[in-house]
Amino acid sequence: MNSFGNNLKVSLFGESHGDNIGIVIDGLASGIEIDFNLIDFELTKRRPKSIYSTSRQETDLYQVLSGLYLGKTTGAPLTFVIPNTNKISTDYQNVFDTPRPSHADYSAYVKFDGYNDPRGGGMFSGRVTALFMIVGSIAKQILNKQGIEVASHILKIHHVHDQSFNPVHIEVDQAKNLQNLDFPLIDSTVEASMRETILNAKNNEDSVGGIVETAILNLPAGIGNPLFNSIESYLSSLYYSVPSVKGVEFGDGFNITNAFGSEVNDGYQINNGKIETLSNHNGGILGGITTGMPIIVKCAIKPTPSIGKPQSSVNLKSNENVTLEIKGRHDPAIVNRVVHVINAVTYYGILDLLMGSKKSDWMR
């Protein structure tokens, strides 16, 4: 399935080395003035840059095919198309017969009976995440007007750590600043070490992974549902749709198992007439429903699987073991790009959840 959403339904189409990739957004209210400057800015943040990323440069010059008239939404499905203009498909000739380790090549080959397009990963490529940036940008402009902010930063690259969010109190100014940064960090002094780590991996024909931490601010209490459509289950399904995400945790996550209940129960207090928790070990969610505290979520991003070192694989035609050396243009780390995708996906997810209890003109 390449479609998702309960209220704001989104469908993706296209592949990494096809002519175009595109997105259809269905469910937006009519009369919304689209901020194209914001879309352009968000796409720029995701785009690869300098020696720390792939050398594949796509301009992401999109076209709007439907759903827009005189700069405002019409109520019809809003459709964007982005041409793929910088492809070197010859880099992927061996992929047809020899699946790359830790890519979707083999699993897709089996599922689609060998008819899938493996060039650049096809529909599984990080290239399609440019589409997440578009719908995330639209959701951002709507939610920011309601005072809701989403901010993500690079918590870790390999063994280099940034500071974590204060789980109880996060300044809106801090959130806004992180959203404007290309390499978002709370403690900017660790940026040089992180970049050095990425560059060292690249020079060794290897790659590194990391963790993205996200905070959602100013969501009121009572949003979400128990059990199957909880905030955690819904957002997690979106995060796992982002290529390279291998783990998701809310609040203290797995670390909560190291504590006694008396250490991680979030007690309540009244602060200026508002009920708040004294701590936020549960990440702003209890019973699948928001508590009104910041929602804190972390996503584990695996090392980019395309590396220059020789790796073990198989030839699908001859049924023999082979050694594979991957060619092409690849990121030595994807964390510094996917952090923006995670932020966009979160904005989209929150808007989709809120639309279930709001009138359509709330979005204008």
VOGU-3710 file (C-alpha; in Angstrom, 3 decimals, decimal comma):
1> mnsfgnnlkv> 0,000/0,000/0,000  1,238/3,475/-0,884  -1,716/5,284/0,713  -2,293/6,268/4,333  -4,299/8,587/6,564  -7,685/8,506/8,300  -8,971/12,006/7,586  -6,282/13,563/5,403  -5,657/10,761/2,941  -2,328/10,713/1,125
11> slfgeshgdn> -1,185/8,554/-1,799  2,397/8,405/-3,080  3,489/7,329/-6,534  6,718/7,030/-8,487  10,135/5,454/-8,010  13,687/6,648/-7,507  14,740/6,369/-11,156  11,355/6,788/-12,802  10,387/9,955/-14,628  8,531/11,460/-11,659
21> igividglas> 7,509/10,989/-8,073  4,250/12,449/-6,824  1,706/12,805/-4,047  -2,086/13,131/-3,939  -3,473/14,835/-0,802  -7,218/14,311/-0,346  -9,259/15,861/2,454  -7,907/19,395/2,751  -10,539/22,046/3,304  -11,201/24,453/0,471
31> gieidfnlid> -9,865/27,985/0,668  -6,466/27,214/2,220  -3,760/29,482/0,842  -0,715/27,284/0,288  2,602/28,713/1,479  4,895/27,632/-1,345  7,874/29,436/0,215  7,541/27,128/3,213  7,367/24,047/0,978  10,498/25,172/-0,877
41> feltkrrpks> 12,330/25,804/2,406  11,444/22,404/3,847  12,459/20,614/0,641  15,807/22,434/0,732  16,514/21,198/4,275  16,021/17,573/3,226  18,131/17,914/0,096  21,683/16,442/0,167  24,485/18,929/0,749  28,285/18,970/0,456
51> iystsrqetd> 30,645/16,108/1,227  28,440/14,745/4,013  25,715/13,469/1,676  25,157/11,796/-1,661  26,280/13,723/-4,722  22,914/13,123/-6,392  21,366/16,585/-6,656  17,676/16,904/-7,416  16,203/20,390/-7,599  12,739/19,188/-6,497
61> lyqvlsglyl> 11,013/21,675/-8,815  7,458/20,434/-8,347  4,312/21,050/-10,340  0,786/21,283/-8,940  -1,559/19,312/-11,190  -4,874/19,640/-9,375  -6,689/20,962/-6,328  -5,459/24,552/-6,548  -7,038/27,659/-8,086  -5,760/31,215/-7,666
71> gkttgapltf> -3,360/30,022/-5,001  -5,979/28,389/-2,754  -7,225/24,833/-2,357  -10,445/23,967/-4,140  -11,490/20,946/-2,064  -10,456/18,557/-4,848  -7,443/16,273/-4,318  -4,237/18,332/-4,282  -1,646/16,691/-6,542  2,087/17,459/-6,717
81> vipntnkist> 4,576/15,954/-9,165  8,387/16,196/-8,863  10,498/15,183/-11,891  13,573/13,013/-11,332  16,251/14,865/-13,277  19,579/13,527/-11,963  19,615/9,769/-12,483  22,503/7,421/-13,282  20,633/4,154/-13,661  23,697/2,290/-14,966
91> dyqnvfdtpr> 24,989/2,258/-11,362  22,314/-0,341/-10,615  22,825/-2,901/-13,384  23,993/-5,610/-10,968  21,045/-5,064/-8,610  18,712/-6,944/-10,960  20,541/-10,195/-10,196  22,372/-9,477/-6,936  20,410/-7,990/-4,012  22,243/-5,427/-1,896
101> pshadysayv> 22,570/-6,333/1,808  20,096/-4,539/4,127  18,162/-3,052/1,187  14,667/-4,053/0,107  16,024/-5,596/-3,117  15,497/-9,248/-2,180  12,244/-8,918/-0,236  10,747/-6,812/-3,059  12,022/-9,301/-5,659  10,154/-12,106/-3,890
111> kfdgyndprg> 6,956/-10,143/-3,221  6,621/-8,728/-6,732  7,884/-11,807/-8,604  10,919/-9,936/-9,905  8,913/-7,207/-11,647  9,877/-4,431/-9,219  12,146/-1,578/-10,332  15,326/-1,975/-8,233  17,174/1,092/-9,583  18,060/3,300/-6,656
121> ggmfsgrvta> 15,725/1,247/-4,496  12,657/1,973/-6,616  9,627/2,783/-4,461  11,647/1,944/-1,346  14,173/4,724/-1,947  14,687/7,690/0,329  14,006/9,750/-2,782  10,277/9,452/-2,126  10,668/11,216/1,231  10,659/14,520/-0,684
131> lfmivgsiak> 6,909/13,902/-0,927  6,601/13,705/2,868  8,142/17,169/3,020  5,333/18,592/0,882  2,427/17,273/2,947  4,357/18,015/6,155  4,841/21,628/5,069  1,128/22,058/4,433  0,286/20,512/7,805  2,873/22,744/9,466
141> qilnkqgiev> 1,361/25,965/8,170  -2,085/24,868/9,398  -0,958/23,675/12,852  1,383/26,585/13,548  -1,617/28,921/13,257  -3,172/26,901/16,107  -0,024/27,237/18,223  1,072/23,611/17,721  4,792/23,165/17,058  6,856/20,113/16,136
151> ashilkihhv> 10,630/20,194/16,533  13,217/17,493/15,818  16,956/17,358/16,353  19,792/14,912/15,851  20,126/13,296/19,267  22,951/10,989/18,226  25,163/10,087/15,280  27,051/6,867/16,004  28,631/7,579/19,423  28,359/11,387/19,398
161> hdqsfnpvhi> 25,428/12,711/21,467  23,488/15,950/21,546  21,547/17,085/24,618  18,018/15,744/25,029  14,895/17,859/25,253  13,750/18,911/28,702  10,737/16,560/28,779  8,642/18,802/31,034  9,229/22,258/29,616  10,345/23,132/26,090
171> evdqaknlqn> 10,392/26,751/24,979  8,499/27,504/21,776  11,442/29,644/20,664  13,735/26,627/20,957  11,340/24,584/18,831  11,105/27,278/16,170  14,881/27,648/16,055  15,425/23,915/15,542  12,957/23,935/12,652  15,035/26,567/10,888
181> ldfplidstv> 18,348/24,707/11,147  19,787/22,542/8,384  21,710/20,437/10,947  19,421/20,785/13,981  21,095/20,419/17,369  20,323/21,663/20,860  24,032/21,856/21,670  25,715/23,227/18,562  29,186/22,484/19,957  28,812/18,791/19,008
191> easmretiln> 28,196/19,524/15,328  31,881/19,397/14,376  32,296/15,968/16,018  29,183/14,631/14,302  30,320/15,851/10,898  33,770/14,379/11,473  32,161/11,036/12,343  30,189/11,088/9,087  33,236/12,026/7,051  35,375/9,315/8,654
201> aknnedsvgg> 32,759/6,711/7,772  32,681/7,981/4,200  36,473/7,858/3,884  36,391/4,264/5,160  33,707/3,358/2,581  31,291/2,783/5,458  28,275/4,487/7,036  26,792/5,427/10,421  23,319/5,671/11,932  21,838/7,621/14,789
211> ivetailnlp> 18,758/8,796/16,681  16,282/11,583/15,931  14,393/13,060/18,898  11,110/14,878/18,291  8,927/17,028/20,536  5,295/17,983/19,901  4,219/21,108/21,781  0,846/22,533/22,765  -1,349/19,573/21,928  -4,271/19,652/24,381
221> agignplfns> -5,068/16,729/26,654  -7,566/14,157/25,436  -6,385/13,631/21,837  -6,131/10,031/20,649  -7,835/6,718/21,332  -7,143/3,649/23,449  -5,675/0,467/22,050  -5,636/0,232/18,250  -5,685/3,900/17,242  -3,598/5,297/20,062
231> iesylsslyy> -1,272/8,232/19,516  1,681/5,849/19,810  0,363/3,223/17,409  -0,698/5,773/14,806  2,490/7,851/14,830  4,652/4,716/14,935  3,022/3,412/11,759  3,986/6,668/10,041  7,556/6,660/11,341  8,092/3,097/10,174
241> svpsvkgvef> 6,979/4,211/6,705  10,097/6,388/6,511  12,990/4,437/4,954  15,796/3,654/7,459  13,688/3,889/10,659  14,288/0,741/12,739  12,995/1,697/16,170  10,513/4,066/17,827  10,108/4,877/21,513  7,984/7,372/23,432
251> gdgfnitnaf> 9,094/9,080/26,624  11,718/7,010/28,421  10,991/4,116/26,083  13,055/1,008/26,804  14,956/2,809/29,573  11,786/2,901/31,653  12,368/-0,799/32,352  15,443/0,080/34,430  13,429/2,025/37,001  10,985/1,388/39,845
261> gsevndgyqi> 7,424/2,577/39,416  8,006/5,159/42,121  10,766/6,643/39,986  8,875/6,959/36,700  5,223/7,539/37,671  4,336/11,040/36,483  2,652/12,776/39,445  0,192/15,620/38,906  0,126/19,250/39,989  -1,928/22,363/39,298
271> nngkietlsn> 0,208/25,089/37,727  -1,496/28,433/37,039  -4,854/26,692/36,972  -3,704/23,995/34,545  -3,215/20,328/35,413  0,300/19,185/34,533  2,579/16,298/35,426  5,662/16,846/37,563  7,732/14,630/35,267  7,172/13,236/31,779
281> hnggilggit> 8,615/9,734/31,689  5,616/8,559/29,614  6,271/11,126/26,898  3,006/13,042/27,138  0,797/10,028/26,372  -1,163/7,773/28,758  -3,648/5,151/27,613  -2,929/6,163/24,027  -4,267/9,667/24,734  -2,438/12,981/25,155
291> tgmpiivkca> -1,948/14,382/28,662  -1,235/17,947/27,548  2,478/17,608/28,266  5,049/17,662/25,441  5,017/14,459/23,418  8,579/13,145/23,232  9,479/10,467/20,682  12,763/9,030/19,442  13,388/7,243/16,130  16,386/4,969/15,564
301> ikptpsigkp> 17,912/5,427/12,097  20,058/2,614/10,744  23,400/3,172/9,007  22,927/3,738/5,287  23,120/0,208/3,796  24,886/1,333/0,601  28,592/1,171/1,438  31,735/0,705/-0,616  33,110/-2,273/1,299  32,801/-5,733/-0,304
311> qssvnlksne> 29,767/-7,594/1,054  28,302/-11,071/0,772  25,295/-11,616/-1,466  23,859/-14,131/-3,931  23,220/-14,263/-7,656  19,491/-14,836/-8,058  19,846/-16,347/-11,534  22,765/-18,722/-10,990  21,879/-19,396/-7,323  25,503/-18,881/-6,296
321> nvtleikgrh> 27,179/-17,002/-3,469  28,941/-13,845/-4,678  30,826/-10,839/-3,339  29,157/-7,514/-4,084  30,759/-4,084/-4,314  28,106/-1,368/-4,486  28,621/1,473/-6,929  26,794/4,784/-7,187  26,149/7,914/-5,139  25,172/7,324/-1,538
331> dpaivnrvvh> 24,938/9,008/1,872  27,498/7,986/4,517  24,777/8,954/7,015  21,102/9,635/6,467  20,300/10,928/9,979  21,081/14,548/9,105  18,545/14,424/6,253  15,882/12,144/7,691  15,562/14,367/10,784  13,595/16,782/8,581
341> vinavtyygi> 11,461/13,974/7,160  10,580/12,789/10,679  9,532/16,326/11,547  7,347/16,574/8,433  5,725/13,181/9,012  4,925/14,188/12,602  3,225/17,385/11,477  1,147/15,403/9,006  0,202/12,767/11,589  -0,937/15,322/14,159
351> ldllmgskks> -3,059/17,157/11,587  -4,669/13,912/10,444  -5,517/13,018/14,055  -6,957/16,440/14,875  -9,094/16,603/11,727  -11,271/13,822/13,130  -12,668/16,204/15,754  -12,535/19,550/13,919  -14,731/21,280/11,356  -13,124/21,704/7,947
361> dwmr> -12,930/25,506/8,201  -10,598/25,069/11,197  -7,815/24,432/8,682  -8,120/27,807/6,961
//
